[in-house]
Amino acid sequence: MDPETSLSEDDLRGIVWQVWTAYLHCTPEVEGSPEPMPDTADVTASVGVAGAWNGLAVIRCGLPAAGQMAGAMLDIDPVGANADDCADALGELVNILAGNVKSLLPKPSHLSLPQVVVGRAKVVWPGTTSLHTLRVTRNDEPAVLTILRGEDRR
């Protein structure tokens, strides 16, 4: 556990379970992901946290997983989910996750608007380190959820 937060991996697993069951209507398989976060993914969605604690919540996944999430959240055929549907769904999903994470962080902390990149791109966050990384699988399609902590610039 990060000594400056009360966010444990178990807390994050609980948040993922609640969000996936409530918004994606499924019971996800959640496992710790010891391998580093990939530099590229088909869809990358993030929300920044700033204030007493600085960092990001990031979801990365392939288009099949993004389509499934968009289908569940938007009540559409996952196969027919387009790039805008995937961006909307993952942006909202990471925003919900970040809001739940924020509730366990030091106060005051504020959330940024979601940022979503659709398409293979190398997205990096300089000045951050991984605090927790989980692999979340729904219908055999994985997504990687990472909480990144920003460097203390004081």
Secondary structure by P-SEA (a helix, b strand, c coil): ccccccccaaaaaaaaaaaaaaccccccbbbbbccccccccccccbbbbbccbbbbbbbbbcaaaaaaaaaaaaccccccccaaaaaaaaaaaaaaaaaaaaaacccccccccbbbbccccccccccccccbbbbbbcccbbbbbbbbbccccc
